[in-house]
Amino acid sequence: MKVAILGGGISGLSVGWLLRQSGWSPTVFERQSCTGGLARSFQWHGFHCDIAAHRFYTTNQETLDRFSSLVPLVRNVRQSKIFIEGKWITDPVNPLELAVKFFPKPGLSFIWDYLTRASQSDVAAASFDSFALSKYGQSLTEFFFRPYTEKLFGISTHDISTSWATQKIRVSGILDMIKRNSKTYFRYFYYPKEGGYGAFCQRLYHDMHADVRLSTSVKALHTEKDKVVAITSETDTIEKTEAFDVVVSTLPLTILMRLLNIPIQLQFQSVSLVYLLLDLPQVSPNHWVYFAHKNYVMNRVSEFKNFSTHGVPADKTVLCAEVTMACPRDHIVERVIHDLDRSGFIRRENVIDTLLLNEPYGYPIYTQQYEEQLAGAQAALKEYSNLFLTGRNAVFTHMDVDENFESAQLLHETLMRTFQA
Ligand SMILES: Cc1cc2nc3c(=O)[nH]c(=O)nc-3n(C[C@H](O)[C@H](O)[C@H](O)COP(=O)(O)OP(=O)(O)OC[C@H]3O[C@@H](n4cnc5c(N)ncnc54)[C@H](O)[C@@H]3O)c2cc1C
């Protein structure tokens, strides 16, 4: 059975690794010269840098055991803050704390608007905006939820689906605060002791490197009746077309649809990553900090040495700022330094080197229409009986690495059931 896996991020590597353990020899195609995709790490000035803050948190003990058997992990007690209107507050947002910190104005309106808001049952939550209004009231929505979400996605919260709110709204509910174990309100998280978050992918790659073709871009999928029968790929400008029995795609859904010549309207938000090397031992003890308002260009800033101190230079530190706001490429680095300096988080004169990366497929955008558009894409892809999709951008769902691995496990079982003679 010839299996092609498109993409060598955590999803592609996980499916390939599991299949290999079952005695199959899949071929993984990866466009970049390294594996890991969004969950990769790279070395810079002696630091292992991730694609923004990446932390491992799961409530599934089996998944945690599996990942700790892959690489040694450290357990970190989460330290994170939100910078808003010149004040530092707890992350995730706690409405009561906001009211106290911003007392009397606008703090009192947070409480008044919250108590007098139309309850959720009275309001059909048509969008992220109406969801936030019905749950937290007008003042909190205007002060925090609306600006941060619009900054992240670059569109109005009226155009964002309620799915985003229900999955990701950054607020701690009463139960979350007691349990402290949801994806938003985790109190601790795990992180590879060495090698950055990319150590997971590195380990999988180590076990199956013979099956992975790096710097190899998938250029075309060839179909016959209800099957994808062959793949054209390109390595060093040399094109090759090969037949396959089964194709697993972890590519962003829009890329796959383009390869199949099927129109699609779904969109991804790209994210720019600004890395700053500072001649200081540490900027703050936080793993990451959020900048909630649009007057600061960055959404979040992480400090890698706080995730694992193992083997990193003691006298320097690296920050990574995530930017999704529209900003000319030539100005992003300067704007981040300027904004961090004026917030008081760093001093410009401590920055001794910078690096800018861009990830065009950072976040699937849950517009009001995305569910319908996604259903249309799924229906079109169902035509191909030997084509399977897994992974965050392939299925257009915000998933973390642990969830990608669990999806890969399910797909592995499906493939074994369907194709093993
Ligand atoms: C800013 C940010 C923060 C995050 N924080 C966390 C976190 O804290 N914890 C966590 O667990 N997860 C986090 N995630 C999510 C996590 O990074 C992803 O869920 C995961 O990396 C997705 O893996 P994947 O393999 O499904 O997709 P990808 O990593 O996107 O892999 C797809 C691969 O396909 C390759 N490819 C694309 N086109 C082609 C082509 N034509 N031919 C061949 N190869 C191609 C790409 O190069 C890529 O390597 C975060 C993501 C982002 C963007």
Ligand as a Chemical Component Dictionary entry (heavy atoms), coordinates in Angstrom:
data_LIG
# 
_chem_comp.id                   LIG 
_chem_comp.type                 NON-POLYMER 
_chem_comp.pdbx_formal_charge   0 
_chem_comp.three_letter_code    LIG 
# 
loop_
_chem_comp_atom.comp_id 
_chem_comp_atom.atom_id 
_chem_comp_atom.alt_atom_id 
_chem_comp_atom.type_symbol 
_chem_comp_atom.charge 
_chem_comp_atom.model_Cartn_x 
_chem_comp_atom.model_Cartn_y 
_chem_comp_atom.model_Cartn_z 
_chem_comp_atom.pdbx_ordinal 
LIG C1  C1  C 0 0.676  31.681 16.886 1  
LIG C2  C2  C 0 0.375  30.248 17.208 2  
LIG C3  C3  C 0 0.456  29.794 18.519 3  
LIG C4  C4  C 0 0.182  28.463 18.837 4  
LIG N1  N1  N 0 0.284  28.024 20.119 5  
LIG C5  C5  C 0 0.153  26.714 20.410 6  
LIG C6  C6  C 0 0.380  26.204 21.719 7  
LIG O1  O1  O 0 0.624  26.949 22.652 8  
LIG N2  N2  N 0 0.314  24.856 21.918 9  
LIG C7  C7  C 0 0.034  23.989 20.915 10 
LIG O2  O2  O 0 0.066  22.772 21.137 11 
LIG N3  N3  N 0 -0.246 24.433 19.674 12 
LIG C8  C8  C 0 -0.190 25.774 19.392 13 
LIG N4  N4  N 0 -0.432 26.236 18.131 14 
LIG C9  C9  C 0 -1.004 25.324 17.145 15 
LIG C10 C10 C 0 0.024  24.382 16.539 16 
LIG O3  O3  O 0 1.156  25.095 16.092 17 
LIG C11 C11 C 0 -0.633 23.688 15.354 18 
LIG O4  O4  O 0 -1.836 23.070 15.761 19 
LIG C12 C12 C 0 0.223  22.612 14.722 20 
LIG O5  O5  O 0 1.557  22.992 14.607 21 
LIG C13 C13 C 0 -0.373 22.302 13.343 22 
LIG O6  O6  O 0 0.318  21.219 12.796 23 
LIG P1  P1  P 0 -0.084 20.618 11.379 24 
LIG O7  O7  O 0 0.903  19.579 11.073 25 
LIG O8  O8  O 0 -1.516 20.247 11.390 26 
LIG O9  O9  O 0 0.028  21.843 10.365 27 
LIG P2  P2  P 0 1.313  22.658 9.900  28 
LIG O10 O10 O 0 2.233  22.824 11.026 29 
LIG O11 O11 O 0 0.775  23.874 9.222  30 
LIG O12 O12 O 0 1.980  21.690 8.837  31 
LIG C14 C14 C 0 1.647  21.679 7.477  32 
LIG C15 C15 C 0 2.932  21.461 6.715  33 
LIG O13 O13 O 0 2.625  21.416 5.313  34 
LIG C16 C16 C 0 3.713  22.000 4.631  35 
LIG N5  N5  N 0 3.277  22.384 3.287  36 
LIG C17 C17 C 0 2.459  23.410 2.919  37 
LIG N6  N6  N 0 2.273  23.409 1.587  38 
LIG C18 C18 C 0 2.968  22.353 1.106  39 
LIG C19 C19 C 0 3.151  21.816 -0.201 40 
LIG N7  N7  N 0 2.574  22.351 -1.296 41 
LIG N8  N8  N 0 3.932  20.710 -0.326 42 
LIG C20 C20 C 0 4.524  20.124 0.747  43 
LIG N9  N9  N 0 4.384  20.605 2.003  44 
LIG C21 C21 C 0 3.603  21.706 2.172  45 
LIG C22 C22 C 0 4.082  23.194 5.508  46 
LIG O14 O14 O 0 5.399  23.636 5.227  47 
LIG C23 C23 C 0 3.932  22.604 6.899  48 
LIG O15 O15 O 0 5.152  22.077 7.391  49 
LIG C24 C24 C 0 -0.193 27.565 17.799 50 
LIG C25 C25 C 0 -0.257 28.028 16.477 51 
LIG C26 C26 C 0 0.004  29.349 16.185 52 
LIG C27 C27 C 0 -0.070 29.826 14.757 53 
# 
loop_
_chem_comp_bond.comp_id 
_chem_comp_bond.atom_id_1 
_chem_comp_bond.atom_id_2 
_chem_comp_bond.value_order 
_chem_comp_bond.pdbx_ordinal 
LIG C1  C2  SING 1  
LIG C2  C3  SING 2  
LIG C2  C26 DOUB 3  
LIG C3  C4  DOUB 4  
LIG C4  N1  SING 5  
LIG C4  C24 SING 6  
LIG N1  C5  DOUB 7  
LIG C5  C6  SING 8  
LIG C5  C8  SING 9  
LIG C6  O1  DOUB 10 
LIG C6  N2  SING 11 
LIG N2  C7  SING 12 
LIG C7  O2  DOUB 13 
LIG C7  N3  SING 14 
LIG N3  C8  DOUB 15 
LIG C8  N4  SING 16 
LIG N4  C9  SING 17 
LIG N4  C24 SING 18 
LIG C9  C10 SING 19 
LIG C10 O3  SING 20 
LIG C10 C11 SING 21 
LIG C11 O4  SING 22 
LIG C11 C12 SING 23 
LIG C12 O5  SING 24 
LIG C12 C13 SING 25 
LIG C13 O6  SING 26 
LIG O6  P1  SING 27 
LIG P1  O7  DOUB 28 
LIG P1  O8  SING 29 
LIG P1  O9  SING 30 
LIG O9  P2  SING 31 
LIG P2  O10 DOUB 32 
LIG P2  O11 SING 33 
LIG P2  O12 SING 34 
LIG O12 C14 SING 35 
LIG C14 C15 SING 36 
LIG C15 O13 SING 37 
LIG C15 C23 SING 38 
LIG O13 C16 SING 39 
LIG C16 N5  SING 40 
LIG C16 C22 SING 41 
LIG N5  C17 SING 42 
LIG N5  C21 SING 43 
LIG C17 N6  DOUB 44 
LIG N6  C18 SING 45 
LIG C18 C19 SING 46 
LIG C18 C21 DOUB 47 
LIG C19 N7  SING 48 
LIG C19 N8  DOUB 49 
LIG N8  C20 SING 50 
LIG C20 N9  DOUB 51 
LIG N9  C21 SING 52 
LIG C22 O14 SING 53 
LIG C22 C23 SING 54 
LIG C23 O15 SING 55 
LIG C24 C25 DOUB 56 
LIG C25 C26 SING 57 
LIG C26 C27 SING 58 
# 
